[in-house]
Every structure is written in structure tokens, then in C-alpha cells.
Amino acid sequence: VVGSICMDQCMINVNHIPEAQVGDEVVLIGSQGGETITVDEVAARLGTINYEIPGMFSRRVPRVYL
């Protein structure tokens, strides 16, 4: 994350991912390809507990439940 969270938006530095393109899918929590990131991992990186993470996402953020 680059800078501060602004309302319900954030900026992510992807300069180290040369194949990243505008419009690419981004998985904040879950699995994509062979990679997985859990709510517990996000909470640890943010210094909080896992129960707070789902509530941090605005209703405007699209969700896909599998």
C-alpha cells in the first residue's frame, strides 16, 4: 500500500510486477493461481485481529463468494 487509505480507496505499488496491467483482477483475500492470502495474514500485516478485516471493506467493494 502506498500512502494512506483515502475514504475506501488505496493505492498499491506494482512496479515490481512488469506484467501488471490496468483492469487486472486483484484478490485482496482468497486464492488466485497458486497463491493464497488469508484474513489472518492481512490482519497480521495490519497489526489487528482477523475479525476486523471484513468490516474494513466498504459496501461499494464488489465481493465474490466461493
CHARMM internal coordinates of N, CA and C (Angstrom, degrees):
IC EDIT
DIST 1 N 1 CA 1.4552
DIST 1 CA 1 C 1.5130
ANGL 1 N 1 CA 1 C 107.40
DIST 1 C 2 N 1.3326
ANGL 1 CA 1 C 2 N 115.82
DIHE 1 N 1 CA 1 C 2 N 132.19
DIST 2 N 2 CA 1.4600
ANGL 1 C 2 N 2 CA 122.09
DIHE 1 CA 1 C 2 N 2 CA 179.44
DIST 2 CA 2 C 1.5207
ANGL 2 N 2 CA 2 C 107.96
DIHE 1 C 2 N 2 CA 2 C -104.98
DIST 2 C 3 N 1.3177
ANGL 2 CA 2 C 3 N 117.41
DIHE 2 N 2 CA 2 C 3 N 123.64
DIST 3 N 3 CA 1.4569
ANGL 2 C 3 N 3 CA 120.77
DIHE 2 CA 2 C 3 N 3 CA 178.81
DIST 3 CA 3 C 1.5129
ANGL 3 N 3 CA 3 C 111.72
DIHE 2 C 3 N 3 CA 3 C 76.03
DIST 3 C 4 N 1.3187
ANGL 3 CA 3 C 4 N 115.52
DIHE 3 N 3 CA 3 C 4 N -158.23
DIST 4 N 4 CA 1.4625
ANGL 3 C 4 N 4 CA 122.22
DIHE 3 CA 3 C 4 N 4 CA -177.33
DIST 4 CA 4 C 1.5207
ANGL 4 N 4 CA 4 C 111.03
DIHE 3 C 4 N 4 CA 4 C -98.02
DIST 4 C 5 N 1.3133
ANGL 4 CA 4 C 5 N 115.37
DIHE 4 N 4 CA 4 C 5 N 159.18
DIST 5 N 5 CA 1.4591
ANGL 4 C 5 N 5 CA 120.35
DIHE 4 CA 4 C 5 N 5 CA 172.46
DIST 5 CA 5 C 1.5253
ANGL 5 N 5 CA 5 C 107.17
DIHE 4 C 5 N 5 CA 5 C -69.70
DIST 5 C 6 N 1.3221
ANGL 5 CA 5 C 6 N 117.07
DIHE 5 N 5 CA 5 C 6 N 130.59
DIST 6 N 6 CA 1.4678
ANGL 5 C 6 N 6 CA 122.90
DIHE 5 CA 5 C 6 N 6 CA -177.79
DIST 6 CA 6 C 1.5247
ANGL 6 N 6 CA 6 C 108.16
DIHE 5 C 6 N 6 CA 6 C -113.58
DIST 6 C 7 N 1.3373
ANGL 6 CA 6 C 7 N 116.44
DIHE 6 N 6 CA 6 C 7 N 106.06
DIST 7 N 7 CA 1.4644
ANGL 6 C 7 N 7 CA 122.07
DIHE 6 CA 6 C 7 N 7 CA -174.35
DIST 7 CA 7 C 1.5227
ANGL 7 N 7 CA 7 C 107.76
DIHE 6 C 7 N 7 CA 7 C 57.59
DIST 7 C 8 N 1.3262
ANGL 7 CA 7 C 8 N 119.20
DIHE 7 N 7 CA 7 C 8 N -109.33
DIST 8 N 8 CA 1.4656
ANGL 7 C 8 N 8 CA 120.10
DIHE 7 CA 7 C 8 N 8 CA 177.01
DIST 8 CA 8 C 1.5288
ANGL 8 N 8 CA 8 C 110.56
DIHE 7 C 8 N 8 CA 8 C -120.08
DIST 8 C 9 N 1.3252
ANGL 8 CA 8 C 9 N 115.96
DIHE 8 N 8 CA 8 C 9 N 33.47
DIST 9 N 9 CA 1.4570
ANGL 8 C 9 N 9 CA 121.11
DIHE 8 CA 8 C 9 N 9 CA 179.76
DIST 9 CA 9 C 1.5243
ANGL 9 N 9 CA 9 C 109.75
DIHE 8 C 9 N 9 CA 9 C -126.16
DIST 9 C 10 N 1.3252
ANGL 9 CA 9 C 10 N 115.72
DIHE 9 N 9 CA 9 C 10 N 151.53
DIST 10 N 10 CA 1.4570
ANGL 9 C 10 N 10 CA 120.57
DIHE 9 CA 9 C 10 N 10 CA 173.71
DIST 10 CA 10 C 1.5248
ANGL 10 N 10 CA 10 C 108.15
DIHE 9 C 10 N 10 CA 10 C -144.53
DIST 10 C 11 N 1.3158
ANGL 10 CA 10 C 11 N 114.75
DIHE 10 N 10 CA 10 C 11 N 161.69
DIST 11 N 11 CA 1.4549
ANGL 10 C 11 N 11 CA 121.02
DIHE 10 CA 10 C 11 N 11 CA 178.29
DIST 11 CA 11 C 1.5205
ANGL 11 N 11 CA 11 C 108.70
DIHE 10 C 11 N 11 CA 11 C -114.43
DIST 11 C 12 N 1.3132
ANGL 11 CA 11 C 12 N 116.33
DIHE 11 N 11 CA 11 C 12 N 137.04
DIST 12 N 12 CA 1.4536
ANGL 11 C 12 N 12 CA 122.39
DIHE 11 CA 11 C 12 N 12 CA -178.42
DIST 12 CA 12 C 1.5248
ANGL 12 N 12 CA 12 C 108.29
DIHE 11 C 12 N 12 CA 12 C -119.56
DIST 12 C 13 N 1.3323
ANGL 12 CA 12 C 13 N 116.56
DIHE 12 N 12 CA 12 C 13 N 131.40
DIST 13 N 13 CA 1.4589
ANGL 12 C 13 N 13 CA 121.60
DIHE 12 CA 12 C 13 N 13 CA 177.54
DIST 13 CA 13 C 1.5275
ANGL 13 N 13 CA 13 C 108.68
DIHE 12 C 13 N 13 CA 13 C -82.33
DIST 13 C 14 N 1.3280
ANGL 13 CA 13 C 14 N 117.04
DIHE 13 N 13 CA 13 C 14 N 115.82
DIST 14 N 14 CA 1.4605
ANGL 13 C 14 N 14 CA 121.84
DIHE 13 CA 13 C 14 N 14 CA 178.46
DIST 14 CA 14 C 1.5288
ANGL 14 N 14 CA 14 C 111.21
DIHE 13 C 14 N 14 CA 14 C -116.31
DIST 14 C 15 N 1.3277
ANGL 14 CA 14 C 15 N 116.67
DIHE 14 N 14 CA 14 C 15 N 22.53
DIST 15 N 15 CA 1.4688
ANGL 14 C 15 N 15 CA 120.20
DIHE 14 CA 14 C 15 N 15 CA -179.83
DIST 15 CA 15 C 1.5248
ANGL 15 N 15 CA 15 C 112.44
DIHE 14 C 15 N 15 CA 15 C -58.68
DIST 15 C 16 N 1.3217
ANGL 15 CA 15 C 16 N 117.77
DIHE 15 N 15 CA 15 C 16 N -28.15
DIST 16 N 16 CA 1.4639
ANGL 15 C 16 N 16 CA 121.60
DIHE 15 CA 15 C 16 N 16 CA -179.56
DIST 16 CA 16 C 1.5376
ANGL 16 N 16 CA 16 C 112.41
DIHE 15 C 16 N 16 CA 16 C -82.35
DIST 16 C 17 N 1.3335
ANGL 16 CA 16 C 17 N 116.85
DIHE 16 N 16 CA 16 C 17 N 2.25
DIST 17 N 17 CA 1.4709
ANGL 16 C 17 N 17 CA 122.05
DIHE 16 CA 16 C 17 N 17 CA 178.40
DIST 17 CA 17 C 1.5280
ANGL 17 N 17 CA 17 C 107.42
DIHE 16 C 17 N 17 CA 17 C -119.00
DIST 17 C 18 N 1.3390
ANGL 17 CA 17 C 18 N 117.69
DIHE 17 N 17 CA 17 C 18 N 85.93
DIST 18 N 18 CA 1.4682
ANGL 17 C 18 N 18 CA 120.26
DIHE 17 CA 17 C 18 N 18 CA -173.26
DIST 18 CA 18 C 1.5255
ANGL 18 N 18 CA 18 C 114.34
DIHE 17 C 18 N 18 CA 18 C -60.49
DIST 18 C 19 N 1.3318
ANGL 18 CA 18 C 19 N 118.43
DIHE 18 N 18 CA 18 C 19 N -26.00
DIST 19 N 19 CA 1.4667
ANGL 18 C 19 N 19 CA 120.25
DIHE 18 CA 18 C 19 N 19 CA -178.94
DIST 19 CA 19 C 1.5277
ANGL 19 N 19 CA 19 C 113.15
DIHE 18 C 19 N 19 CA 19 C -83.99
DIST 19 C 20 N 1.3263
ANGL 19 CA 19 C 20 N 118.56
DIHE 19 N 19 CA 19 C 20 N -3.52
DIST 20 N 20 CA 1.4727
ANGL 19 C 20 N 20 CA 121.52
DIHE 19 CA 19 C 20 N 20 CA 179.20
DIST 20 CA 20 C 1.5249
ANGL 20 N 20 CA 20 C 110.31
DIHE 19 C 20 N 20 CA 20 C -65.58
DIST 20 C 21 N 1.3328
ANGL 20 CA 20 C 21 N 115.66
DIHE 20 N 20 CA 20 C 21 N 133.99
DIST 21 N 21 CA 1.4580
ANGL 20 C 21 N 21 CA 121.83
DIHE 20 CA 20 C 21 N 21 CA -178.51
DIST 21 CA 21 C 1.5265
ANGL 21 N 21 CA 21 C 109.92
DIHE 20 C 21 N 21 CA 21 C -129.67
DIST 21 C 22 N 1.3168
ANGL 21 CA 21 C 22 N 116.23
DIHE 21 N 21 CA 21 C 22 N 153.82
DIST 22 N 22 CA 1.4600
ANGL 21 C 22 N 22 CA 121.20
DIHE 21 CA 21 C 22 N 22 CA 173.31
DIST 22 CA 22 C 1.5256
ANGL 22 N 22 CA 22 C 108.18
DIHE 21 C 22 N 22 CA 22 C -58.32
DIST 22 C 23 N 1.3126
ANGL 22 CA 22 C 23 N 117.04
DIHE 22 N 22 CA 22 C 23 N 133.15
DIST 23 N 23 CA 1.4608
ANGL 22 C 23 N 23 CA 121.80
DIHE 22 CA 22 C 23 N 23 CA -179.94
DIST 23 CA 23 C 1.5132
ANGL 23 N 23 CA 23 C 114.31
DIHE 22 C 23 N 23 CA 23 C 93.58
DIST 23 C 24 N 1.3368
ANGL 23 CA 23 C 24 N 118.16
DIHE 23 N 23 CA 23 C 24 N -6.08
DIST 24 N 24 CA 1.4630
ANGL 23 C 24 N 24 CA 120.50
DIHE 23 CA 23 C 24 N 24 CA 177.74
DIST 24 CA 24 C 1.5259
ANGL 24 N 24 CA 24 C 110.64
DIHE 23 C 24 N 24 CA 24 C -63.58
DIST 24 C 25 N 1.3076
ANGL 24 CA 24 C 25 N 116.01
DIHE 24 N 24 CA 24 C 25 N 147.71
DIST 25 N 25 CA 1.4572
ANGL 24 C 25 N 25 CA 121.79
DIHE 24 CA 24 C 25 N 25 CA 175.41
DIST 25 CA 25 C 1.5253
ANGL 25 N 25 CA 25 C 109.40
DIHE 24 C 25 N 25 CA 25 C -68.15
DIST 25 C 26 N 1.3249
ANGL 25 CA 25 C 26 N 115.73
DIHE 25 N 25 CA 25 C 26 N 141.81
DIST 26 N 26 CA 1.4619
ANGL 25 C 26 N 26 CA 121.99
DIHE 25 CA 25 C 26 N 26 CA 177.07
DIST 26 CA 26 C 1.5200
ANGL 26 N 26 CA 26 C 107.88
DIHE 25 C 26 N 26 CA 26 C -126.27
DIST 26 C 27 N 1.3055
ANGL 26 CA 26 C 27 N 116.58
DIHE 26 N 26 CA 26 C 27 N 128.43
DIST 27 N 27 CA 1.4610
ANGL 26 C 27 N 27 CA 121.60
DIHE 26 CA 26 C 27 N 27 CA 177.39
DIST 27 CA 27 C 1.5197
ANGL 27 N 27 CA 27 C 107.64
DIHE 26 C 27 N 27 CA 27 C -104.75
DIST 27 C 28 N 1.3319
ANGL 27 CA 27 C 28 N 116.86
DIHE 27 N 27 CA 27 C 28 N 115.77
DIST 28 N 28 CA 1.4629
ANGL 27 C 28 N 28 CA 121.63
DIHE 27 CA 27 C 28 N 28 CA 179.83
DIST 28 CA 28 C 1.5210
ANGL 28 N 28 CA 28 C 111.34
DIHE 27 C 28 N 28 CA 28 C -85.52
DIST 28 C 29 N 1.3141
ANGL 28 CA 28 C 29 N 116.18
DIHE 28 N 28 CA 28 C 29 N -37.66
DIST 29 N 29 CA 1.4593
ANGL 28 C 29 N 29 CA 122.67
DIHE 28 CA 28 C 29 N 29 CA 176.97
DIST 29 CA 29 C 1.5184
ANGL 29 N 29 CA 29 C 106.49
DIHE 28 C 29 N 29 CA 29 C -141.81
DIST 29 C 30 N 1.3140
ANGL 29 CA 29 C 30 N 117.24
DIHE 29 N 29 CA 29 C 30 N 125.79
DIST 30 N 30 CA 1.4511
ANGL 29 C 30 N 30 CA 120.50
DIHE 29 CA 29 C 30 N 30 CA 178.85
DIST 30 CA 30 C 1.5099
ANGL 30 N 30 CA 30 C 111.66
DIHE 29 C 30 N 30 CA 30 C 133.11
DIST 30 C 31 N 1.3208
ANGL 30 CA 30 C 31 N 115.88
DIHE 30 N 30 CA 30 C 31 N -151.74
DIST 31 N 31 CA 1.4616
ANGL 30 C 31 N 31 CA 121.86
DIHE 30 CA 30 C 31 N 31 CA -175.63
DIST 31 CA 31 C 1.5147
ANGL 31 N 31 CA 31 C 111.11
DIHE 30 C 31 N 31 CA 31 C -125.99
DIST 31 C 32 N 1.3156
ANGL 31 CA 31 C 32 N 114.46
DIHE 31 N 31 CA 31 C 32 N 148.25
DIST 32 N 32 CA 1.4626
ANGL 31 C 32 N 32 CA 122.04
DIHE 31 CA 31 C 32 N 32 CA 175.19
DIST 32 CA 32 C 1.5184
ANGL 32 N 32 CA 32 C 106.25
DIHE 31 C 32 N 32 CA 32 C -153.59
DIST 32 C 33 N 1.3215
ANGL 32 CA 32 C 33 N 115.88
DIHE 32 N 32 CA 32 C 33 N 125.99
DIST 33 N 33 CA 1.4565
ANGL 32 C 33 N 33 CA 118.18
DIHE 32 CA 32 C 33 N 33 CA -175.66
DIST 33 CA 33 C 1.5227
ANGL 33 N 33 CA 33 C 108.96
DIHE 32 C 33 N 33 CA 33 C 61.40
DIST 33 C 34 N 1.3062
ANGL 33 CA 33 C 34 N 116.91
DIHE 33 N 33 CA 33 C 34 N -130.94
DIST 34 N 34 CA 1.4646
ANGL 33 C 34 N 34 CA 120.98
DIHE 33 CA 33 C 34 N 34 CA 178.26
DIST 34 CA 34 C 1.5107
ANGL 34 N 34 CA 34 C 113.83
DIHE 33 C 34 N 34 CA 34 C -98.14
DIST 34 C 35 N 1.3233
ANGL 34 CA 34 C 35 N 117.51
DIHE 34 N 34 CA 34 C 35 N 9.55
DIST 35 N 35 CA 1.4692
ANGL 34 C 35 N 35 CA 121.77
DIHE 34 CA 34 C 35 N 35 CA -176.43
DIST 35 CA 35 C 1.5219
ANGL 35 N 35 CA 35 C 110.94
DIHE 34 C 35 N 35 CA 35 C -107.24
DIST 35 C 36 N 1.3246
ANGL 35 CA 35 C 36 N 116.15
DIHE 35 N 35 CA 35 C 36 N 146.81
DIST 36 N 36 CA 1.4629
ANGL 35 C 36 N 36 CA 122.24
DIHE 35 CA 35 C 36 N 36 CA 177.60
DIST 36 CA 36 C 1.5160
ANGL 36 N 36 CA 36 C 109.45
DIHE 35 C 36 N 36 CA 36 C -137.90
DIST 36 C 37 N 1.3251
ANGL 36 CA 36 C 37 N 116.82
DIHE 36 N 36 CA 36 C 37 N 140.02
DIST 37 N 37 CA 1.4584
ANGL 36 C 37 N 37 CA 122.17
DIHE 36 CA 36 C 37 N 37 CA 171.00
DIST 37 CA 37 C 1.5232
ANGL 37 N 37 CA 37 C 107.28
DIHE 36 C 37 N 37 CA 37 C -129.59
DIST 37 C 38 N 1.3280
ANGL 37 CA 37 C 38 N 115.39
DIHE 37 N 37 CA 37 C 38 N 126.70
DIST 38 N 38 CA 1.4596
ANGL 37 C 38 N 38 CA 120.85
DIHE 37 CA 37 C 38 N 38 CA -175.80
DIST 38 CA 38 C 1.5280
ANGL 38 N 38 CA 38 C 110.71
DIHE 37 C 38 N 38 CA 38 C -98.34
DIST 38 C 39 N 1.3219
ANGL 38 CA 38 C 39 N 115.20
DIHE 38 N 38 CA 38 C 39 N 165.09
DIST 39 N 39 CA 1.4637
ANGL 38 C 39 N 39 CA 120.81
DIHE 38 CA 38 C 39 N 39 CA 175.22
DIST 39 CA 39 C 1.5272
ANGL 39 N 39 CA 39 C 109.32
DIHE 38 C 39 N 39 CA 39 C -60.21
DIST 39 C 40 N 1.3262
ANGL 39 CA 39 C 40 N 117.11
DIHE 39 N 39 CA 39 C 40 N -38.01
DIST 40 N 40 CA 1.4660
ANGL 39 C 40 N 40 CA 120.51
DIHE 39 CA 39 C 40 N 40 CA 179.06
DIST 40 CA 40 C 1.5276
ANGL 40 N 40 CA 40 C 111.54
DIHE 39 C 40 N 40 CA 40 C -61.94
DIST 40 C 41 N 1.3312
ANGL 40 CA 40 C 41 N 117.62
DIHE 40 N 40 CA 40 C 41 N -40.61
DIST 41 N 41 CA 1.4679
ANGL 40 C 41 N 41 CA 120.98
DIHE 40 CA 40 C 41 N 41 CA 178.60
DIST 41 CA 41 C 1.5213
ANGL 41 N 41 CA 41 C 111.28
DIHE 40 C 41 N 41 CA 41 C -65.65
DIST 41 C 42 N 1.3218
ANGL 41 CA 41 C 42 N 117.31
DIHE 41 N 41 CA 41 C 42 N -42.92
DIST 42 N 42 CA 1.4674
ANGL 41 C 42 N 42 CA 120.96
DIHE 41 CA 41 C 42 N 42 CA 178.25
DIST 42 CA 42 C 1.5229
ANGL 42 N 42 CA 42 C 109.51
DIHE 41 C 42 N 42 CA 42 C -62.17
DIST 42 C 43 N 1.3248
ANGL 42 CA 42 C 43 N 117.06
DIHE 42 N 42 CA 42 C 43 N -44.86
DIST 43 N 43 CA 1.4663
ANGL 42 C 43 N 43 CA 121.22
DIHE 42 CA 42 C 43 N 43 CA 179.80
DIST 43 CA 43 C 1.5245
ANGL 43 N 43 CA 43 C 110.87
DIHE 42 C 43 N 43 CA 43 C -60.35
DIST 43 C 44 N 1.3166
ANGL 43 CA 43 C 44 N 117.40
DIHE 43 N 43 CA 43 C 44 N -43.36
DIST 44 N 44 CA 1.4666
ANGL 43 C 44 N 44 CA 120.74
DIHE 43 CA 43 C 44 N 44 CA 179.56
DIST 44 CA 44 C 1.5232
ANGL 44 N 44 CA 44 C 110.87
DIHE 43 C 44 N 44 CA 44 C -62.14
DIST 44 C 45 N 1.3214
ANGL 44 CA 44 C 45 N 117.45
DIHE 44 N 44 CA 44 C 45 N -41.63
DIST 45 N 45 CA 1.4698
ANGL 44 C 45 N 45 CA 121.03
DIHE 44 CA 44 C 45 N 45 CA 179.34
DIST 45 CA 45 C 1.5198
ANGL 45 N 45 CA 45 C 111.87
DIHE 44 C 45 N 45 CA 45 C -66.29
DIST 45 C 46 N 1.3360
ANGL 45 CA 45 C 46 N 116.63
DIHE 45 N 45 CA 45 C 46 N -30.55
DIST 46 N 46 CA 1.4624
ANGL 45 C 46 N 46 CA 120.96
DIHE 45 CA 45 C 46 N 46 CA -179.06
DIST 46 CA 46 C 1.5245
ANGL 46 N 46 CA 46 C 112.67
DIHE 45 C 46 N 46 CA 46 C -93.67
DIST 46 C 47 N 1.3282
ANGL 46 CA 46 C 47 N 116.87
DIHE 46 N 46 CA 46 C 47 N -3.48
DIST 47 N 47 CA 1.4510
ANGL 46 C 47 N 47 CA 120.43
DIHE 46 CA 46 C 47 N 47 CA 179.23
DIST 47 CA 47 C 1.5173
ANGL 47 N 47 CA 47 C 113.67
DIHE 46 C 47 N 47 CA 47 C 69.09
DIST 47 C 48 N 1.3272
ANGL 47 CA 47 C 48 N 116.14
DIHE 47 N 47 CA 47 C 48 N 39.58
DIST 48 N 48 CA 1.4645
ANGL 47 C 48 N 48 CA 120.35
DIHE 47 CA 47 C 48 N 48 CA -179.68
DIST 48 CA 48 C 1.5212
ANGL 48 N 48 CA 48 C 108.72
DIHE 47 C 48 N 48 CA 48 C -137.94
DIST 48 C 49 N 1.3226
ANGL 48 CA 48 C 49 N 117.13
DIHE 48 N 48 CA 48 C 49 N -169.18
DIST 49 N 49 CA 1.4594
ANGL 48 C 49 N 49 CA 121.43
DIHE 48 CA 48 C 49 N 49 CA 178.84
DIST 49 CA 49 C 1.5254
ANGL 49 N 49 CA 49 C 109.89
DIHE 48 C 49 N 49 CA 49 C -102.78
DIST 49 C 50 N 1.3243
ANGL 49 CA 49 C 50 N 115.37
DIHE 49 N 49 CA 49 C 50 N 157.02
DIST 50 N 50 CA 1.4669
ANGL 49 C 50 N 50 CA 119.92
DIHE 49 CA 49 C 50 N 50 CA -174.55
DIST 50 CA 50 C 1.5227
ANGL 50 N 50 CA 50 C 113.71
DIHE 49 C 50 N 50 CA 50 C -62.75
DIST 50 C 51 N 1.3334
ANGL 50 CA 50 C 51 N 118.83
DIHE 50 N 50 CA 50 C 51 N -27.57
DIST 51 N 51 CA 1.4652
ANGL 50 C 51 N 51 CA 121.07
DIHE 50 CA 50 C 51 N 51 CA -178.50
DIST 51 CA 51 C 1.5297
ANGL 51 N 51 CA 51 C 112.28
DIHE 50 C 51 N 51 CA 51 C -67.18
DIST 51 C 52 N 1.3347
ANGL 51 CA 51 C 52 N 117.99
DIHE 51 N 51 CA 51 C 52 N -22.74
DIST 52 N 52 CA 1.4622
ANGL 51 C 52 N 52 CA 120.57
DIHE 51 CA 51 C 52 N 52 CA -178.45
DIST 52 CA 52 C 1.5239
ANGL 52 N 52 CA 52 C 113.12
DIHE 51 C 52 N 52 CA 52 C -81.30
DIST 52 C 53 N 1.3110
ANGL 52 CA 52 C 53 N 117.97
DIHE 52 N 52 CA 52 C 53 N -22.65
DIST 53 N 53 CA 1.4644
ANGL 52 C 53 N 53 CA 121.23
DIHE 52 CA 52 C 53 N 53 CA -172.09
DIST 53 CA 53 C 1.5292
ANGL 53 N 53 CA 53 C 112.90
DIHE 52 C 53 N 53 CA 53 C -63.83
DIST 53 C 54 N 1.3277
ANGL 53 CA 53 C 54 N 121.32
DIHE 53 N 53 CA 53 C 54 N -52.77
DIST 54 N 54 CA 1.4749
ANGL 53 C 54 N 54 CA 118.92
DIHE 53 CA 53 C 54 N 54 CA -178.56
DIST 54 CA 54 C 1.5251
ANGL 54 N 54 CA 54 C 113.45
DIHE 53 C 54 N 54 CA 54 C -57.79
DIST 54 C 55 N 1.3092
ANGL 54 CA 54 C 55 N 117.38
DIHE 54 N 54 CA 54 C 55 N -33.29
DIST 55 N 55 CA 1.4576
ANGL 54 C 55 N 55 CA 120.52
DIHE 54 CA 54 C 55 N 55 CA 179.56
DIST 55 CA 55 C 1.5163
ANGL 55 N 55 CA 55 C 114.19
DIHE 54 C 55 N 55 CA 55 C -73.37
DIST 55 C 56 N 1.3299
ANGL 55 CA 55 C 56 N 117.00
DIHE 55 N 55 CA 55 C 56 N -11.39
DIST 56 N 56 CA 1.4667
ANGL 55 C 56 N 56 CA 120.84
DIHE 55 CA 55 C 56 N 56 CA -179.66
DIST 56 CA 56 C 1.5235
ANGL 56 N 56 CA 56 C 112.66
DIHE 55 C 56 N 56 CA 56 C -78.59
DIST 56 C 57 N 1.3301
ANGL 56 CA 56 C 57 N 117.16
DIHE 56 N 56 CA 56 C 57 N -15.53
DIST 57 N 57 CA 1.4537
ANGL 56 C 57 N 57 CA 120.46
DIHE 56 CA 56 C 57 N 57 CA -177.54
DIST 57 CA 57 C 1.5220
ANGL 57 N 57 CA 57 C 110.10
DIHE 56 C 57 N 57 CA 57 C -91.02
DIST 57 C 58 N 1.3092
ANGL 57 CA 57 C 58 N 116.44
DIHE 57 N 57 CA 57 C 58 N 127.31
DIST 58 N 58 CA 1.4593
ANGL 57 C 58 N 58 CA 122.53
DIHE 57 CA 57 C 58 N 58 CA 178.54
DIST 58 CA 58 C 1.5250
ANGL 58 N 58 CA 58 C 110.38
DIHE 57 C 58 N 58 CA 58 C -62.48
DIST 58 C 59 N 1.3121
ANGL 58 CA 58 C 59 N 115.88
DIHE 58 N 58 CA 58 C 59 N 156.95
DIST 59 N 59 CA 1.4690
ANGL 58 C 59 N 59 CA 120.55
DIHE 58 CA 58 C 59 N 59 CA 175.15
DIST 59 CA 59 C 1.5230
ANGL 59 N 59 CA 59 C 111.69
DIHE 58 C 59 N 59 CA 59 C -63.53
DIST 59 C 60 N 1.3322
ANGL 59 CA 59 C 60 N 116.73
DIHE 59 N 59 CA 59 C 60 N -20.00
DIST 60 N 60 CA 1.4704
ANGL 59 C 60 N 60 CA 120.01
DIHE 59 CA 59 C 60 N 60 CA -179.22
DIST 60 CA 60 C 1.5206
ANGL 60 N 60 CA 60 C 112.44
DIHE 59 C 60 N 60 CA 60 C -76.56
DIST 60 C 61 N 1.3222
ANGL 60 CA 60 C 61 N 118.13
DIHE 60 N 60 CA 60 C 61 N -12.50
DIST 61 N 61 CA 1.4635
ANGL 60 C 61 N 61 CA 121.21
DIHE 60 CA 60 C 61 N 61 CA 179.16
DIST 61 CA 61 C 1.5224
ANGL 61 N 61 CA 61 C 108.16
DIHE 60 C 61 N 61 CA 61 C -80.40
DIST 61 C 62 N 1.3501
ANGL 61 CA 61 C 62 N 117.39
DIHE 61 N 61 CA 61 C 62 N 120.05
DIST 62 N 62 CA 1.4673
ANGL 61 C 62 N 62 CA 119.59
DIHE 61 CA 61 C 62 N 62 CA -179.86
DIST 62 CA 62 C 1.5322
ANGL 62 N 62 CA 62 C 110.79
DIHE 61 C 62 N 62 CA 62 C -61.77
DIST 62 C 63 N 1.2922
ANGL 62 CA 62 C 63 N 116.39
DIHE 62 N 62 CA 62 C 63 N 143.05
DIST 63 N 63 CA 1.4526
ANGL 62 C 63 N 63 CA 122.14
DIHE 62 CA 62 C 63 N 63 CA 178.90
DIST 63 CA 63 C 1.5201
ANGL 63 N 63 CA 63 C 109.65
DIHE 62 C 63 N 63 CA 63 C -122.92
DIST 63 C 64 N 1.3197
ANGL 63 CA 63 C 64 N 114.96
DIHE 63 N 63 CA 63 C 64 N 144.04
DIST 64 N 64 CA 1.4554
ANGL 63 C 64 N 64 CA 121.42
DIHE 63 CA 63 C 64 N 64 CA 173.80
DIST 64 CA 64 C 1.5188
ANGL 64 N 64 CA 64 C 106.09
DIHE 63 C 64 N 64 CA 64 C -128.07
DIST 64 C 65 N 1.3203
ANGL 64 CA 64 C 65 N 117.18
DIHE 64 N 64 CA 64 C 65 N 115.66
DIST 65 N 65 CA 1.4605
ANGL 64 C 65 N 65 CA 122.28
DIHE 64 CA 64 C 65 N 65 CA -179.82
DIST 65 CA 65 C 1.5161
ANGL 65 N 65 CA 65 C 108.81
DIHE 64 C 65 N 65 CA 65 C -101.16
DIST 65 C 66 N 1.3030
ANGL 65 CA 65 C 66 N 115.93
DIHE 65 N 65 CA 65 C 66 N 130.04
DIST 66 N 66 CA 1.4660
ANGL 65 C 66 N 66 CA 121.16
DIHE 65 CA 65 C 66 N 66 CA 179.02
DIST 66 CA 66 C 1.5104
ANGL 66 N 66 CA 66 C 110.43
DIHE 65 C 66 N 66 CA 66 C -119.12
END
COOR INIT
IC SEED 1 N 1 CA 1 C
IC BUILD
